[in-house]
Amino acid sequence: MITTPLCLAGPTASGKTAAALALAQRGPVEIISVDSALVYRGMDIGTAKPTAAERAAVPHHLIDIRDPQQAYSAAEFVADATRLVADIQARGKRPLLVGGTMLYFKALFDGLDEMPPADPQVRARIEAESRERGWPALHAELAQADPATAARLAPHDAQRIQRALEVWRVTGRPLSAFHATKKRAQSDHPIKATALISLEPAHRAWLHERIAARFEAMLADGLVAEVQALRARGDLTPDLPSMRCVGYRQTWEHLDGAFDGAELRDRGIFATRQLAKRQLTWLRSMPERHVVACDAPDALERVVALAQELA
């Protein structure tokens, strides 16, 4: 029985779900979601969550495990995923880790770094500066101090920009320097970067077309109503990690009256393209990955063949 863990990554809209289901048809697998948005309950349309039928066809894990008011860290993911891999292997099935949250994959492959603790005073000062100058200005400041980290972050990614600046100001070292320090040797861990299949487009226009079509489908399926229902709870704010997810942040701003529905479409598509660009940057920093052109006609067959080679 093949139980070697396999990882399947790629930018948003690259066809990861279809590839995962194709693998599930070839052998007994259970899917572990590697997605920081799929953990949230009540956020189905904007996250392109697997359908009920897809989840019934093969067991999925780490989906709908948090309320949108709660945070979910990379450390929690590593602990949960490591436990699930062992459980799935014990059942004689193959763990298939699928998603696009590259920070989670990196933490899983390389281990977690010994990061400095939070400094409430420094964090409060950065928060005050953000209100005066805006997060894009702080992102530009971060690009001077830590270009490697800034390149991975969107100019409005408040939580991560704040943390990266906090680390820089407290230690005088860029966050990327801590990420370069490995706590755990590859050979000591059952999940390795060498078991990573990466879906990457040979032609960026192909991915852009899919991103546009998918966001338009989300709007047609009721994304605005989904965010309205989340806002109606009364306990969520746009600063929460859940509400900063691509698509949700833009829809929240639209409901605040910042722009109309046509601009929501354009902003949502642009933000998703930017996310895909950052995901591809992460992937290209992983030289051991096995690349499959997701826009090739035989992409699914190539994924299946590679999965067999990596068993």
MOUR-V766460 format. One record per helix or strand of 3 or more residues. SS is the DSSP state (hx for helix, st for strand). FROM is the first residue (numbers start at 1). TO is the last residue. If there is no record, write none. Layout:
SS,FROM,TO
SS,FROM,TO
This chain:
st,6,10
hx,16,26
st,29,34
hx,52,57
hx,74,90
st,94,99
hx,102,110
hx,120,133
hx,135,145
hx,147,152
hx,158,171
hx,175,179
hx,186,188
hx,193,195
st,196,200
hx,204,221
hx,223,232
hx,248,255
hx,261,284
st,290,293
hx,299,309
